[in-house]
Amino acid sequence: MKAVRFHAYGGIDVLRVEDVERPVPGPGQVLVEVRAAGIQPGEANIRTGALHERWPAAFPSGQGSDLAGVVVELGSQVRGFAVGDEVLGFTHRRASHAQFVVVDDVNLVARPAGLPWDVAGSLYVAGTTAYASVFAVDLDAEDTVVVSGAAGGVGSIAVQLARRSGATVIGLAGERNHAWLKEHGVIPVTYGEGVAERIRQASVGKVDAFIDTFGDGYVELAVALGVRPERINTIRDWRAAAKFGARTHGEGAAACAVVIGQLARLAARGKLEVPIARTYPLDQVREAFHDLEQRRTHGKIVLHP
């Protein structure tokens, strides 16, 4: 089968699509033929070595957590799935950017009717990270929360989940994404110089919580706005979180089939939009990550193996 591999840390040039042995499922595992697999900023940071101390790579390394596809083979002791089932889920083996992937049956759910493949295949990391981030700041209808990177893969889901809590949501994003935010009940605010004052005006001086999906000083901004550290969550700036006592809940805090199944059902029913920025065939993985690393896309970028 074809699979993405890299043999050393580096830029997108180290990514290769190679011929590798098709894996065989073991006990409690299924083999999935992948139809769609999302890509993540964290995968780019692992590939460059920026996260070596936190998540070191063993070479040659594969890539990819998110996946959606069709079950083509069962290992022994598999529960709840059969050959031909359409599924979505995740793997922790850095392996979903490939034509086939072995997945533990407990990390899969059935693809709800009507859920597009691209959404199903890019829901895990962004969706569970957004879910954990919103849960971490404990929102209710009386709260005002700010979300940085509000039009990105995680942020675009986080603002919708935050709105479902009844909170007033302020989304930081470029002007080209303001219309989308307004359509989803979010107050758009342009990021950049003067953002603190624009947030104060939009919130009438009351900010109760802050969800940072971007990094780059937003934890410090939240503190300056008067948000208590226990109601700040960042998925990017662990150093600032340690300094101020903010939270760092990401997809690991919600990495289970129950959460991804709930998000998939919301999306299938039209109650949660997962924007898809664009898609690429597997052999254009370098182009896909070049696009991702510009940090300007609205929504998810998806590979089609």
SULJOHU-V798456 format. One line per field, one symbol per residue. burial: # if it has 16 or more other ideal C-beta (glycine too) atoms within 10 Angstrom, else .. A space follows every 50 residues. Layout:
burial->???
//
This chain:
burial->..####..#..#.##.#..#..#.#...####.###############.. ......#...#########.#.###..#..#...#######..####### #####.###.##..#######################.#...######## #############.#.#######...##.##..#.####.#...#..##. .##...#########..######.#.#...#######..##..#.##### #.###.#.######.###...######.##.#..##.##.##....#### #####
//
